Amino acid sequence: NKITLISDNPIYEPYNVSSEDVLEIWKAVYILQKANAAPVWDMNQLAGMVNNLQEQVSTLKKKLN
């Protein structure tokens, strides 16, 4: 079995390892970054935000009619 490891640092791409090689799994709770750091978006995040905005616009249009 393989496990996909995803870093909370956007510089690092996800990668797969054998589950036998994993000793611990950690989950990030807080991420600290510089206030002026530009956010890094992936396509899934952007698509989700666009879908959310489309739903909000649709809901607002229905309320106006």
SEZA-88744 format. One record per residue (C-alpha): x negated, y negated, z. Coordinates in steps of 0.05 Angstrom, whole numbers, plus 5000, padded with zeros to 4 digits. Example, Ala and Ser with C-alpha at 12.3 -4.5 7.8 and 13.67 -1.06 7.14 Angstrom:
475450905156472750215143
***
This chain:
500050005000497849294985499148655023499047964990495147465031497146745024492846195054495945565084490345205048492845064977485745104949485845864957489946294910493846884940490647564934492148284949488548754997489649465018494049515080488649975110483749385109488248915149486548865223491048265241496247825207496947105228502446605211501045865209505645465254502744765244498644485188494443855199492243435141489942735127495542215122493242005052492442715025496642824963501443414970500244024927506544314897507344974863512545114809517145504855517444924904518844424849524144874818527544944886527544194897530444074828535944594840537544274907538043584876542543854820547144154872547343504911549043104849554443604830557443554900557342794898560642784829566243234855567442764914567842164868573042474822
***
